[in-house]
Amino acid sequence: MTSNFFVVMILTFFLLSTNDSIELKKVKINFVNKDIETPYNVSCSNFESFFGNNEFKEKVILNHDELNKVMNFINNVKKDSSLKKEIDVRAKIYLYYSNGKQTTICIDKFDNAVLDNKYVVSKSGLYSIVIRNCEGFK
């Protein structure tokens, strides 16, 4: 038990010490018009294949202020593991960090979100970031 505690303490120290140096470097948003009709729900995993490169648009965000707003969403998001909700994806957002890590968020037209395949309570601004930056989403 003591060795497990020691390992946990080392991992915690490592994560805390390196966490400050990790920055969000880029956000890429693949999106379609939020009101587009489809014969069935489009999942996060098949968004690009369903819409194809010709149908979805791409927006890259490098602006520091917008990146901070996205990080604010990530830091304040509440994962809801009790919900197994399937959403009808209209935007797929890729977050690229300075340490090489990548996170994926998908949203539907009602501001429901899936973060790395886990449903989250989104009502904290990500939807408005997509609307503000992605002409043709609304």
Buried (B, 14 or more C-beta within 10 A) or exposed (E): EEEEEEEEEEEEEEEEEEEEEEEBEBBBBBBBBBEEEEEEEBBBBEBBEBBEEEEBBEBEBEEEEBBEBBBBBBEEBEEEEEEEEBBBBBBBBBBBBEEEEEBBBBBBBEBBBBBEEEBBBBEBBBBEBBBEBBEEBE
